[in-house]
Structure formats: C-alpha cells, structure tokens
Amino acid sequence: MDKAPATRLERSSIDDVIDVYRKDVDMTLVREMLKLTPDQRVRRMIDFMRFLEEVREAGTKAFGKSQ
Amino acid sequence: MTQFGHLLALLSKSGVEFILIGGVAAWAHGSSRATVDLDVVYERSEANLKRIADALASIHPYLRGAPPGLPFRLDLQTLRGGLNFTLTTDLGSLDLLGEIAGGGGYENLLPHSSVMTMLDASCRCLNLDKLIEVKRAAGRPKDFEAVAELEGMRNERKTS
C-alpha cells in the first residue's frame, strides 16, 4: 500500500527545531507590538534599526573595526 | 541603512505591482526581528517590468555583493531574462523576487495578500499565514527562528 503524502499536520524535525527557537520568543514584546497598527510597528522597527546603526558606528569609532 | 520608506514609496508611486514579503512584512505583522533589506515579489507582465526598470533607474540598482564595474543594467531586457535579483541601490538593499520557495510568483501570492498603508505608502503585504508558510519553505535557520516568533504572534492573536 502506498504511503499517504505528507501533510502540514504531520510533524517533522523542522517542527522540533522551531519548538527550540520558540522558547526564546519574548511574548511580552510580541504582545506590545500587537497593540500597535502595522504602520506604527514598521516605524518602530525602523527607529530600532537606526539605533542599532548608531550603536555600531559608535562602537567602531570607540574600539575600531575588529570589535 | 536601507531607506525602507523611500524605497516603498518609490515602488508604490511608480505604479509597480508588488507584494511585500520577508522581514518588513513580518514587522507589519508585529515581528521585532532585525532586517536589513526590503523583499518584494513583483508581477512579471511586460508593463510592470518597464515600470520597475524606470522606477529603479534613478537609484542605480547593482548586483549586491558583486565586484564593482560589471556591465549590469536593470533594464527591461535584464528583467525579462532574469527572475530573482538581489540588489544594492542608493536607497539600500532591495530583493526583487519573481518567485519564492513555497509561494510561487505574484499571481500565486496575490490571494494571500492585503493592501496596507505604511510609511506613507500603500502597498500589498503578504498575510501572516502565508508568510509563515514561505518562511518554513525557505528553510534557513534564521527563517525557522522567524517562524517561531510569527507562530507565537498568530497564537496570541487567536487567544486575545
């Protein structure tokens, strides 16, 4: 008898991998983001990326490129 | 840093038919994961390819990571002959994708997208269920990390 085709309901090791990552998801942050509109979420993340860039530049200035 | 708003506005105001996918689409759904490029799936009609070539000409698209000086032009012929382009531009990194793993092309994704207004531009964005599906199909560890967060969001929405 032929084996039934795999369906999304069938778990694979990929699901196990995702479960491992799931433990690191900060659900308090998720809940905060879900209170915002899509536009507000995107703007907040752009501000965050800008902040990361500034920190990286400051780090390079202070410690050099090897840091 | 990629000028996400300016890139979106440029595509949108030029009438380019596209669907926002990837990290910025995930932001719109509530993700807090960093991303450095704008990923879009574009419609491949001749008219749309021309709109893309015209819109991007002013921001000097070039193959990201390629050595400088290659005779690359993102014109109609190049768009016709290619499919997925990972580009660097004057406004930052843009992935212009004709097809994606687990999702297909623009027509396949269209029923799974909605129009959203973000950063003063109106654009189509892939819905959460399909975004999770294509991230799973992409198969990189960073995509699985993203899936964990996106599924958390989906569950949170269902229960709230």
gemmi code that builds the backbone of each chain (N, CA, C; Angstrom):
import gemmi

chains = {
    "A": [
        ("MET", (0.833, -1.193, 0.000), (0.000, 0.000, 0.000), (0.876, 1.255, 0.000)),
        ("ASP", (0.495, 2.224, -0.838), (1.281, 3.462, -0.901), (1.171, 4.258, 0.386)),
        ("LYS", (2.280, 4.894, 0.694), (2.291, 5.750, 1.888), (1.519, 7.032, 1.579)),
        ("ALA", (0.737, 7.510, 2.514), (-0.008, 8.758, 2.293), (0.960, 9.926, 2.144)),
        ("PRO", (0.634, 10.902, 1.278), (1.533, 12.041, 1.128), (1.626, 12.838, 2.431)),
        ("ALA", (2.790, 13.434, 2.615), (2.996, 14.240, 3.830), (2.042, 15.422, 3.843)),
        ("THR", (1.500, 15.728, 4.974), (0.641, 16.907, 5.084), (1.209, 17.810, 6.147)),
        ("ARG", (0.668, 19.040, 6.226), (1.134, 20.007, 7.208), (0.863, 19.525, 8.631)),
        ("LEU", (-0.093, 18.584, 8.764), (-0.432, 18.095, 10.100), (0.627, 17.123, 10.622)),
        ("GLU", (1.419, 16.602, 9.682), (2.458, 15.642, 10.060), (3.670, 16.416, 10.586)),
        ("ARG", (4.090, 16.106, 11.776), (5.249, 16.815, 12.336), (6.547, 16.277, 11.748)),
        ("SER", (7.503, 17.168, 11.620), (8.823, 16.740, 11.164), (9.855, 17.321, 12.121)),
        ("SER", (11.126, 17.037, 11.841), (12.176, 17.576, 12.713), (12.231, 19.097, 12.626)),
        ("ILE", (11.709, 19.649, 11.518), (11.664, 21.118, 11.384), (10.802, 21.704, 12.512)),
        ("ASP", (9.685, 21.020, 12.806), (8.813, 21.488, 13.896), (9.547, 21.433, 15.234)),
        ("ASP", (10.378, 20.402, 15.391), (11.161, 20.294, 16.634), (12.158, 21.446, 16.737)),
        ("VAL", (12.758, 21.799, 15.582), (13.714, 22.924, 15.561), (12.983, 24.215, 15.927)),
        ("ILE", (11.811, 24.409, 15.329), (11.038, 25.633, 15.598), (10.638, 25.686, 17.073)),
        ("ASP", (10.322, 24.530, 17.636), (9.977, 24.475, 19.070), (11.137, 24.941, 19.944)),
        ("VAL", (12.354, 24.576, 19.538), (13.539, 25.016, 20.295), (13.630, 26.547, 20.251)),
        ("TYR", (13.453, 27.116, 19.046), (13.514, 28.575, 18.908), (12.357, 29.252, 19.657)),
        ("ARG", (11.218, 28.584, 19.699), (10.013, 29.166, 20.314), (10.259, 29.562, 21.776)),
        ("LYS", (11.143, 28.787, 22.431), (11.424, 29.077, 23.849), (12.071, 30.437, 24.026)),
        ("ASP", (12.720, 30.940, 22.965), (13.418, 32.227, 23.069), (12.558, 33.409, 22.625)),
        ("VAL", (11.345, 33.143, 22.176), (10.495, 34.254, 21.729), (9.976, 35.015, 22.951)),
        ("ASP", (10.203, 36.323, 22.953), (9.743, 37.170, 24.050), (8.275, 37.544, 23.796)),
        ("MET", (7.368, 36.809, 24.431), (5.947, 37.030, 24.171), (5.458, 38.365, 24.726)),
        ("THR", (6.160, 38.919, 25.715), (5.738, 40.240, 26.225), (5.958, 41.284, 25.126)),
        ("LEU", (7.067, 41.110, 24.388), (7.363, 42.021, 23.274), (6.338, 41.838, 22.155)),
        ("VAL", (6.012, 40.579, 21.875), (5.005, 40.284, 20.849), (3.688, 40.982, 21.210)),
        ("ARG", (3.281, 40.872, 22.466), (2.005, 41.478, 22.893), (2.052, 42.995, 22.757)),
        ("GLU", (3.185, 43.588, 23.092), (3.334, 45.042, 22.945), (3.191, 45.451, 21.477)),
        ("MET", (3.852, 44.688, 20.601), (3.811, 45.029, 19.169), (2.398, 44.869, 18.605)),
        ("LEU", (1.678, 43.870, 19.093), (0.336, 43.627, 18.559), (-0.662, 44.722, 18.955)),
        ("LYS", (-0.289, 45.546, 19.936), (-1.173, 46.661, 20.310), (-1.088, 47.806, 19.297)),
        ("LEU", (-0.039, 47.794, 18.462), (0.193, 48.889, 17.518), (-0.449, 48.595, 16.162)),
        ("THR", (-0.588, 49.629, 15.351), (-1.037, 49.428, 13.968), (0.164, 48.943, 13.144)),
        ("PRO", (-0.076, 48.328, 11.971), (1.057, 47.912, 11.132), (2.028, 49.060, 10.849)),
        ("ASP", (1.491, 50.234, 10.562), (2.358, 51.389, 10.273), (3.222, 51.734, 11.489)),
        ("GLN", (2.622, 51.737, 12.669), (3.384, 52.037, 13.896), (4.461, 50.984, 14.146)),
        ("ARG", (4.132, 49.716, 13.874), (5.122, 48.635, 14.082), (6.336, 48.829, 13.174)),
        ("VAL", (6.056, 49.116, 11.892), (7.155, 49.283, 10.934), (8.004, 50.493, 11.319)),
        ("ARG", (7.342, 51.583, 11.703), (8.105, 52.792, 12.099), (8.957, 52.506, 13.335)),
        ("ARG", (8.406, 51.766, 14.280), (9.166, 51.450, 15.498), (10.410, 50.631, 15.155)),
        ("MET", (10.253, 49.664, 14.244), (11.396, 48.819, 13.882), (12.446, 49.602, 13.093)),
        ("ILE", (11.992, 50.562, 12.283), (12.965, 51.399, 11.556), (13.762, 52.234, 12.558)),
        ("ASP", (13.081, 52.779, 13.564), (13.786, 53.525, 14.625), (14.798, 52.620, 15.319)),
        ("PHE", (14.383, 51.373, 15.565), (15.258, 50.412, 16.220), (16.488, 50.114, 15.353)),
        ("MET", (16.272, 49.931, 14.057), (17.389, 49.654, 13.144), (18.343, 50.844, 13.086)),
        ("ARG", (17.756, 52.058, 13.127), (18.572, 53.283, 13.119), (19.439, 53.332, 14.387)),
        ("PHE", (18.812, 52.965, 15.504), (19.527, 52.932, 16.785), (20.679, 51.920, 16.722)),
        ("LEU", (20.409, 50.731, 16.163), (21.460, 49.707, 16.018), (22.630, 50.239, 15.205)),
        ("GLU", (22.280, 50.937, 14.139), (23.306, 51.514, 13.258), (24.162, 52.524, 14.028)),
        ("GLU", (23.491, 53.362, 14.821), (24.225, 54.367, 15.606), (25.154, 53.694, 16.621)),
        ("VAL", (24.646, 52.636, 17.265), (25.463, 51.912, 18.252), (26.675, 51.285, 17.564)),
        ("ARG", (26.430, 50.700, 16.381), (27.529, 50.065, 15.649), (28.591, 51.093, 15.255)),
        ("GLU", (28.116, 52.251, 14.775), (29.063, 53.305, 14.384), (29.849, 53.806, 15.586)),
        ("ALA", (29.143, 53.977, 16.714), (29.815, 54.443, 17.926), (30.843, 53.410, 18.385)),
        ("GLY", (30.484, 52.134, 18.277), (31.401, 51.059, 18.661), (32.638, 51.040, 17.786)),
        ("THR", (32.423, 51.231, 16.489), (33.559, 51.250, 15.550), (34.475, 52.421, 15.867)),
        ("LYS", (33.860, 53.589, 16.161), (34.635, 54.784, 16.466), (35.453, 54.565, 17.746)),
        ("ALA", (34.825, 53.938, 18.731), (35.482, 53.786, 20.041), (36.510, 52.652, 20.057)),
        ("PHE", (36.172, 51.553, 19.406), (37.004, 50.354, 19.547), (37.689, 49.892, 18.267)),
        ("GLY", (37.326, 50.510, 17.143), (37.906, 50.059, 15.871), (37.068, 48.960, 15.258)),
        ("LYS", (37.408, 48.591, 14.030), (36.577, 47.651, 13.268), (36.646, 46.224, 13.759)),
        ("SER", (37.709, 45.870, 14.509), (37.853, 44.470, 14.928), (36.899, 44.108, 16.057)),
        ("GLN", (36.300, 45.119, 16.719), (35.430, 44.848, 17.859), (34.064, 44.378, 17.401)),
    ],
    "B": [
        ("MET", (22.067, 52.338, 6.128), (20.844, 51.586, 6.405), (19.840, 51.758, 5.259)),
        ("THR", (19.135, 50.700, 4.957), (18.140, 50.770, 3.883), (17.048, 51.786, 4.226)),
        ("GLN", (16.738, 52.630, 3.255), (15.680, 53.637, 3.434), (14.346, 52.973, 3.059)),
        ("PHE", (13.811, 52.200, 4.000), (12.625, 51.383, 3.705), (11.454, 52.227, 3.180)),
        ("GLY", (11.213, 53.349, 3.845), (10.084, 54.193, 3.461), (10.243, 54.758, 2.064)),
        ("HIS", (11.438, 55.241, 1.760), (11.675, 55.826, 0.438), (11.584, 54.771, -0.662)),
        ("LEU", (12.106, 53.580, -0.377), (12.037, 52.504, -1.378), (10.586, 52.096, -1.644)),
        ("LEU", (9.843, 51.936, -0.554), (8.423, 51.563, -0.705), (7.657, 52.631, -1.468)),
        ("ALA", (7.912, 53.885, -1.111), (7.207, 54.996, -1.769), (7.562, 55.050, -3.250)),
        ("LEU", (8.827, 54.817, -3.556), (9.261, 54.861, -4.958), (8.532, 53.793, -5.780)),
        ("LEU", (8.491, 52.577, -5.256), (7.817, 51.486, -5.980), (6.321, 51.762, -6.095)),
        ("SER", (5.753, 52.174, -4.983), (4.313, 52.394, -4.935), (3.878, 53.551, -5.840)),
        ("LYS", (4.587, 54.670, -5.751), (4.201, 55.847, -6.558), (4.482, 55.643, -8.045)),
        ("SER", (5.356, 54.691, -8.360), (5.652, 54.401, -9.774), (4.659, 53.395, -10.347)),
        ("GLY", (3.720, 52.961, -9.527), (2.690, 52.040, -10.005), (3.167, 50.606, -10.143)),
        ("VAL", (4.305, 50.266, -9.526), (4.825, 48.899, -9.611), (3.905, 47.963, -8.821)),
        ("GLU", (3.554, 46.857, -9.474), (2.729, 45.840, -8.799), (3.671, 44.903, -8.048)),
        ("PHE", (3.558, 44.882, -6.729), (4.434, 44.020, -5.939), (3.753, 43.640, -4.631)),
        ("ILE", (4.295, 42.604, -4.010), (3.810, 42.176, -2.691), (4.999, 42.176, -1.742)),
        ("LEU", (4.819, 42.852, -0.641), (5.867, 42.919, 0.375), (5.921, 41.587, 1.122)),
        ("ILE", (7.123, 41.023, 1.192), (7.304, 39.766, 1.935), (8.488, 39.962, 2.889)),
        ("GLY", (8.977, 38.919, 3.494), (10.223, 38.993, 4.265), (10.107, 39.775, 5.561)),
        ("GLY", (11.243, 40.297, 5.992), (11.349, 40.906, 7.318), (10.451, 42.112, 7.530)),
        ("VAL", (10.297, 42.952, 6.506), (9.465, 44.148, 6.683), (7.983, 43.757, 6.754)),
        ("ALA", (7.598, 42.756, 5.972), (6.221, 42.242, 6.086), (6.016, 41.685, 7.501)),
        ("ALA", (7.047, 40.993, 8.003), (6.955, 40.456, 9.374), (6.833, 41.589, 10.389)),
        ("TRP", (7.538, 42.702, 10.151), (7.387, 43.882, 11.037), (5.932, 44.328, 11.068)),
        ("ALA", (5.333, 44.402, 9.876), (3.946, 44.890, 9.787), (3.000, 43.994, 10.597)),
        ("HIS", (3.368, 42.712, 10.692), (2.534, 41.782, 11.471), (2.890, 41.784, 12.958)),
        ("GLY", (4.005, 42.450, 13.316), (4.350, 42.561, 14.741), (5.698, 41.992, 15.133)),
        ("SER", (6.510, 41.581, 14.149), (7.818, 40.999, 14.479), (8.786, 42.061, 15.003)),
        ("SER", (9.687, 41.626, 15.883), (10.720, 42.529, 16.401), (12.107, 42.087, 15.944)),
        ("ARG", (12.173, 41.335, 14.871), (13.472, 40.845, 14.397), (14.084, 41.817, 13.390)),
        ("ALA", (15.391, 42.004, 13.535), (16.076, 42.959, 12.659), (16.106, 42.451, 11.218)),
        ("THR", (16.045, 43.374, 10.275), (16.244, 43.020, 8.870), (16.943, 44.186, 8.194)),
        ("VAL", (17.668, 43.884, 7.148), (18.438, 44.949, 6.502), (17.997, 45.216, 5.070)),
        ("ASP", (17.086, 44.395, 4.567), (16.683, 44.640, 3.178), (15.166, 44.605, 3.010)),
        ("LEU", (14.745, 45.149, 1.882), (13.324, 45.134, 1.537), (13.123, 44.013, 0.518)),
        ("ASP", (12.237, 43.073, 0.833), (11.975, 41.936, -0.065), (10.591, 42.080, -0.682)),
        ("VAL", (10.543, 42.057, -2.003), (9.238, 42.118, -2.664), (9.158, 41.064, -3.757)),
        ("VAL", (7.962, 40.539, -3.962), (7.680, 39.682, -5.123), (6.947, 40.561, -6.132)),
        ("TYR", (7.482, 40.632, -7.338), (6.925, 41.557, -8.335), (6.163, 40.804, -9.415)),
        ("GLU", (5.215, 41.500, -10.005), (4.414, 40.925, -11.087), (5.228, 41.022, -12.382)),
        ("ARG", (5.145, 39.973, -13.222), (6.082, 39.896, -14.337), (5.491, 40.247, -15.705)),
        ("SER", (4.431, 41.044, -15.732), (3.956, 41.492, -17.045), (4.973, 42.473, -17.620)),
        ("GLU", (4.930, 42.586, -18.940), (5.854, 43.499, -19.631), (5.705, 44.933, -19.092)),
        ("ALA", (4.463, 45.347, -18.883), (4.220, 46.716, -18.411), (4.829, 46.931, -17.028)),
        ("ASN", (4.705, 45.919, -16.181), (5.246, 46.079, -14.823), (6.774, 46.047, -14.822)),
        ("LEU", (7.345, 45.196, -15.676), (8.811, 45.162, -15.763), (9.336, 46.532, -16.179)),
        ("LYS", (8.620, 47.173, -17.108), (9.049, 48.503, -17.563), (8.935, 49.514, -16.415)),
        ("ARG", (7.831, 49.394, -15.657), (7.660, 50.319, -14.513), (8.803, 50.135, -13.505)),
        ("ILE", (9.184, 48.877, -13.281), (10.286, 48.603, -12.332), (11.589, 49.205, -12.852)),
        ("ALA", (11.888, 48.938, -14.120), (13.142, 49.446, -14.699), (13.178, 50.971, -14.617)),
        ("ASP", (12.062, 51.616, -14.959), (12.013, 53.089, -14.930), (12.136, 53.613, -13.496)),
        ("ALA", (11.419, 52.958, -12.581), (11.405, 53.449, -11.188), (12.781, 53.330, -10.546)),
        ("LEU", (13.469, 52.230, -10.822), (14.730, 51.988, -10.115), (15.938, 52.630, -10.786)),
        ("ALA", (15.773, 53.068, -12.029), (16.923, 53.629, -12.755), (17.573, 54.771, -11.976)),
        ("SER", (16.748, 55.581, -11.319), (17.279, 56.772, -10.633), (18.059, 56.421, -9.364)),
        ("ILE", (17.932, 55.188, -8.867), (18.625, 54.847, -7.616), (19.733, 53.801, -7.855)),
        ("HIS", (20.115, 53.682, -9.141), (21.313, 52.916, -9.517), (21.366, 51.496, -8.943)),
        ("PRO", (20.450, 50.636, -9.333), (20.496, 49.251, -8.830), (21.721, 48.506, -9.360)),
        ("TYR", (22.312, 47.707, -8.493), (23.503, 46.926, -8.878), (23.447, 45.601, -8.123)),
        ("LEU", (24.078, 44.584, -8.660), (24.051, 43.258, -8.031), (24.777, 43.308, -6.690)),
        ("ARG", (24.043, 42.991, -5.627), (24.623, 43.082, -4.278), (25.735, 42.041, -4.108)),
        ("GLY", (26.872, 42.492, -3.638), (27.981, 41.576, -3.388), (28.871, 41.333, -4.599)),
        ("ALA", (28.453, 41.827, -5.761), (29.269, 41.621, -6.966), (30.395, 42.647, -7.006)),
        ("PRO", (31.509, 42.290, -7.635), (32.590, 43.283, -7.726), (32.135, 44.482, -8.552)),
        ("PRO", (32.630, 45.655, -8.232), (32.206, 46.847, -8.989), (32.682, 46.776, -10.439)),
        ("GLY", (31.974, 47.488, -11.286), (32.422, 47.603, -12.672), (31.848, 46.586, -13.631)),
        ("LEU", (30.982, 45.678, -13.146), (30.372, 44.714, -14.070), (29.355, 45.439, -14.964)),
        ("PRO", (29.176, 44.965, -16.196), (28.257, 45.673, -17.116), (26.786, 45.343, -16.839)),
        ("PHE", (26.357, 45.516, -15.593), (24.976, 45.183, -15.212), (24.071, 46.404, -15.359)),
        ("ARG", (22.940, 46.201, -15.997), (21.911, 47.253, -16.078), (20.579, 46.588, -15.760)),
        ("LEU", (19.817, 47.162, -14.855), (18.497, 46.588, -14.557), (17.485, 47.216, -15.516)),
        ("ASP", (17.571, 46.792, -16.772), (16.642, 47.325, -17.774), (15.603, 46.249, -18.114)),
        ("LEU", (14.754, 46.580, -19.067), (13.664, 45.672, -19.435), (14.186, 44.296, -19.857)),
        ("GLN", (15.247, 44.282, -20.649), (15.804, 43.020, -21.139), (16.340, 42.171, -19.982)),
        ("THR", (17.010, 42.824, -19.050), (17.580, 42.098, -17.905), (16.462, 41.525, -17.042)),
        ("LEU", (15.427, 42.316, -16.819), (14.298, 41.841, -16.011), (13.574, 40.688, -16.703)),
        ("ARG", (13.427, 40.804, -18.034), (12.774, 39.738, -18.804), (13.561, 38.441, -18.717)),
        ("GLY", (14.874, 38.553, -18.808), (15.745, 37.373, -18.868), (16.040, 36.763, -17.511)),
        ("GLY", (15.826, 37.522, -16.438), (16.117, 37.017, -15.098), (14.856, 36.771, -14.314)),
        ("LEU", (15.000, 36.493, -13.041), (13.818, 36.248, -12.208), (13.990, 36.893, -10.835)),
        ("ASN", (14.999, 36.440, -10.101), (15.239, 36.984, -8.761), (16.518, 37.815, -8.770)),
        ("PHE", (16.416, 39.025, -8.250), (17.556, 39.940, -8.250), (17.804, 40.425, -6.827)),
        ("THR", (18.998, 40.207, -6.317), (19.358, 40.777, -5.016), (20.222, 41.994, -5.313)),
        ("LEU", (19.673, 43.143, -4.953), (20.258, 44.396, -5.423), (20.712, 45.297, -4.286)),
        ("THR", (21.695, 46.103, -4.611), (22.023, 47.227, -3.752), (21.624, 48.466, -4.554)),
        ("THR", (21.108, 49.483, -3.879), (20.681, 50.707, -4.567), (21.109, 51.907, -3.720)),
        ("ASP", (20.901, 53.100, -4.263), (21.217, 54.312, -3.485), (20.355, 54.392, -2.224)),
        ("LEU", (19.229, 53.676, -2.197), (18.335, 53.694, -1.026), (18.502, 52.445, -0.163)),
        ("GLY", (19.481, 51.611, -0.488), (19.731, 50.416, 0.323), (19.448, 49.131, -0.428)),
        ("SER", (19.314, 48.064, 0.336), (19.218, 46.726, -0.257), (17.776, 46.373, -0.620)),
        ("LEU", (17.625, 45.878, -1.828), (16.301, 45.514, -2.330), (16.376, 44.139, -2.975)),
        ("ASP", (15.545, 43.209, -2.510), (15.439, 41.900, -3.158), (14.178, 41.897, -4.003)),
        ("LEU", (14.412, 41.807, -5.290), (13.323, 41.858, -6.262), (13.109, 40.431, -6.746)),
        ("LEU", (12.030, 39.811, -6.287), (11.884, 38.370, -6.495), (10.710, 38.054, -7.422)),
        ("GLY", (10.984, 37.259, -8.442), (9.927, 36.834, -9.363), (9.161, 35.653, -8.793)),
        ("GLU", (9.859, 34.825, -8.050), (9.245, 33.648, -7.414), (9.947, 33.366, -6.104)),
        ("ILE", (9.207, 32.770, -5.181), (9.826, 32.374, -3.915), (9.455, 30.927, -3.579)),
        ("ALA", (10.336, 30.278, -2.858), (10.086, 28.894, -2.429), (8.822, 28.845, -1.574)),
        ("GLY", (7.979, 27.891, -1.860), (6.773, 27.697, -1.054), (5.657, 28.681, -1.342)),
        ("GLY", (5.887, 29.595, -2.272), (4.868, 30.614, -2.529), (4.594, 30.864, -3.993)),
        ("GLY", (5.567, 30.584, -4.843), (5.406, 30.844, -6.273), (5.594, 32.310, -6.605)),
        ("GLY", (4.874, 32.744, -7.623), (5.022, 34.121, -8.107), (3.924, 35.032, -7.592)),
        ("TYR", (3.873, 36.223, -8.164), (2.938, 37.263, -7.732), (1.486, 36.781, -7.759)),
        ("GLU", (1.112, 36.128, -8.874), (-0.294, 35.695, -9.005), (-0.674, 34.670, -7.934)),
        ("ASN", (0.294, 33.811, -7.602), (0.028, 32.801, -6.559), (-0.143, 33.454, -5.190)),
        ("LEU", (0.631, 34.516, -4.956), (0.622, 35.145, -3.628), (-0.496, 36.173, -3.457)),
        ("LEU", (-0.974, 36.691, -4.588), (-1.970, 37.775, -4.542), (-3.180, 37.464, -3.640)),
        ("PRO", (-3.779, 36.264, -3.755), (-4.933, 35.984, -2.882), (-4.571, 35.906, -1.398)),
        ("HIS", (-3.282, 35.827, -1.113), (-2.828, 35.726, 0.279), (-2.233, 37.039, 0.767)),
        ("SER", (-2.617, 38.137, 0.121), (-2.058, 39.440, 0.491), (-3.182, 40.440, 0.722)),
        ("SER", (-2.858, 41.515, 1.423), (-3.816, 42.594, 1.663), (-3.104, 43.919, 1.465)),
        ("VAL", (-3.895, 44.928, 1.112), (-3.321, 46.267, 0.950), (-3.186, 46.900, 2.326)),
        ("MET", (-2.004, 47.438, 2.586), (-1.740, 48.108, 3.865), (-1.149, 49.478, 3.569)),
        ("THR", (-1.392, 50.403, 4.468), (-0.720, 51.698, 4.356), (0.365, 51.736, 5.405)),
        ("MET", (1.584, 51.905, 4.943), (2.689, 52.020, 5.900), (3.732, 52.963, 5.338)),
        ("LEU", (4.323, 53.740, 6.217), (5.362, 54.691, 5.836), (4.867, 55.589, 4.703)),
        ("ASP", (3.648, 56.026, 4.804), (3.034, 56.940, 3.834), (2.905, 56.344, 2.431)),
        ("ALA", (3.004, 55.028, 2.330), (2.811, 54.379, 1.027), (1.757, 53.287, 1.187)),
        ("SER", (1.064, 53.055, 0.091), (0.072, 51.995, 0.108), (0.666, 50.807, -0.655)),
        ("CYS", (0.690, 49.662, -0.021), (1.288, 48.513, -0.727), (0.631, 47.213, -0.277)),
        ("ARG", (0.803, 46.196, -1.094), (0.297, 44.867, -0.736), (1.312, 44.169, 0.156)),
        ("CYS", (0.794, 43.499, 1.175), (1.671, 42.804, 2.123), (1.158, 41.374, 2.264)),
        ("LEU", (2.067, 40.429, 2.306), (1.682, 39.024, 2.458), (1.037, 38.803, 3.823)),
        ("ASN", (-0.027, 38.031, 3.844), (-0.684, 37.815, 5.134), (0.124, 36.860, 6.017)),
        ("LEU", (-0.234, 36.826, 7.281), (0.588, 36.128, 8.271), (0.697, 34.625, 8.002)),
        ("ASP", (-0.416, 33.981, 7.671), (-0.373, 32.532, 7.440), (0.572, 32.172, 6.292)),
        ("LYS", (0.479, 32.943, 5.206), (1.328, 32.648, 4.045), (2.780, 32.995, 4.334)),
        ("LEU", (2.984, 34.054, 5.093), (4.353, 34.438, 5.454), (5.022, 33.314, 6.245)),
        ("ILE", (4.273, 32.723, 7.156), (4.798, 31.595, 7.936), (5.131, 30.433, 6.999)),
        ("GLU", (4.226, 30.176, 6.053), (4.425, 29.072, 5.110), (5.697, 29.263, 4.269)),
        ("VAL", (5.893, 30.471, 3.754), (7.066, 30.679, 2.890), (8.359, 30.735, 3.707)),
        ("LYS", (8.260, 31.197, 4.947), (9.454, 31.184, 5.811), (9.856, 29.744, 6.121)),
        ("ARG", (8.870, 28.898, 6.341), (9.160, 27.476, 6.571), (9.844, 26.884, 5.346)),
        ("ALA", (9.312, 27.228, 4.177), (9.845, 26.663, 2.930), (11.254, 27.175, 2.638)),
        ("ALA", (11.557, 28.391, 3.073), (12.884, 28.969, 2.803), (13.972, 28.119, 3.461)),
        ("GLY", (13.658, 27.575, 4.634), (14.499, 26.517, 5.189), (15.815, 26.905, 5.834)),
        ("ARG", (16.085, 28.199, 6.012), (17.337, 28.572, 6.690), (17.065, 28.675, 8.190)),
        ("PRO", (18.082, 28.439, 9.020), (17.859, 28.545, 10.463), (17.217, 29.872, 10.865)),
        ("LYS", (17.640, 30.980, 10.242), (17.065, 32.278, 10.620), (15.573, 32.349, 10.253)),
        ("ASP", (15.174, 31.589, 9.220), (13.749, 31.556, 8.865), (12.961, 30.775, 9.908)),
        ("PHE", (13.558, 29.693, 10.413), (12.863, 28.910, 11.445), (12.717, 29.726, 12.735)),
        ("GLU", (13.739, 30.533, 13.023), (13.639, 31.435, 14.182), (12.486, 32.409, 13.989)),
        ("ALA", (12.398, 32.934, 12.766), (11.311, 33.872, 12.456), (9.953, 33.181, 12.566)),
        ("VAL", (9.872, 31.923, 12.105), (8.611, 31.172, 12.172), (8.159, 31.026, 13.622)),
        ("ALA", (9.116, 30.759, 14.513), (8.764, 30.597, 15.931), (8.083, 31.864, 16.449)),
        ("GLU", (8.628, 33.022, 16.087), (8.031, 34.290, 16.537), (6.679, 34.541, 15.862)),
        ("LEU", (6.626, 34.293, 14.534), (5.384, 34.550, 13.785), (4.250, 33.642, 14.259)),
        ("GLU", (4.590, 32.388, 14.561), (3.549, 31.480, 15.066), (3.091, 31.906, 16.465)),
        ("GLY", (4.034, 32.417, 17.243), (3.674, 32.954, 18.563), (2.685, 34.103, 18.432)),
        ("MET", (2.944, 34.944, 17.447), (2.046, 36.078, 17.174), (0.657, 35.612, 16.756)),
        ("ARG", (0.656, 34.597, 15.883), (-0.625, 34.074, 15.386), (-1.431, 33.486, 16.539)),
        ("ASN", (-0.772, 32.754, 17.406), (-1.475, 32.173, 18.556), (-1.989, 33.259, 19.483)),
        ("GLU", (-1.178, 34.282, 19.678), (-1.567, 35.385, 20.560), (-2.805, 36.100, 20.019)),
        ("ARG", (-2.836, 36.289, 18.700), (-3.995, 36.945, 18.072), (-5.257, 36.109, 18.250)),
        ("LYS", (-5.082, 34.796, 18.121), (-6.251, 33.904, 18.245), (-6.810, 33.925, 19.659)),
        ("THR", (-5.922, 34.055, 20.640), (-6.383, 33.948, 22.025), (-6.776, 35.296, 22.623)),
        ("SER", (-6.375, 36.401, 21.957), (-6.705, 37.712, 22.551), (-8.014, 38.262, 21.998)),
    ],
}
model = gemmi.Model(1)
for chain_id, residues in chains.items():
    chain = gemmi.Chain(chain_id)
    for i, (resn, *xyz) in enumerate(residues, 1):
        res = gemmi.Residue()
        res.name, res.seqid = resn, gemmi.SeqId(i, " ")
        for name, pos in zip(("N", "CA", "C"), xyz):
            atom = gemmi.Atom()
            atom.name, atom.element = name, gemmi.Element(name[0])
            atom.pos, atom.b_iso = gemmi.Position(*pos), 0.0
            res.add_atom(atom)
        chain.add_residue(res)
    model.add_chain(chain)
structure = gemmi.Structure()
structure.add_model(model)
structure.setup_entities()
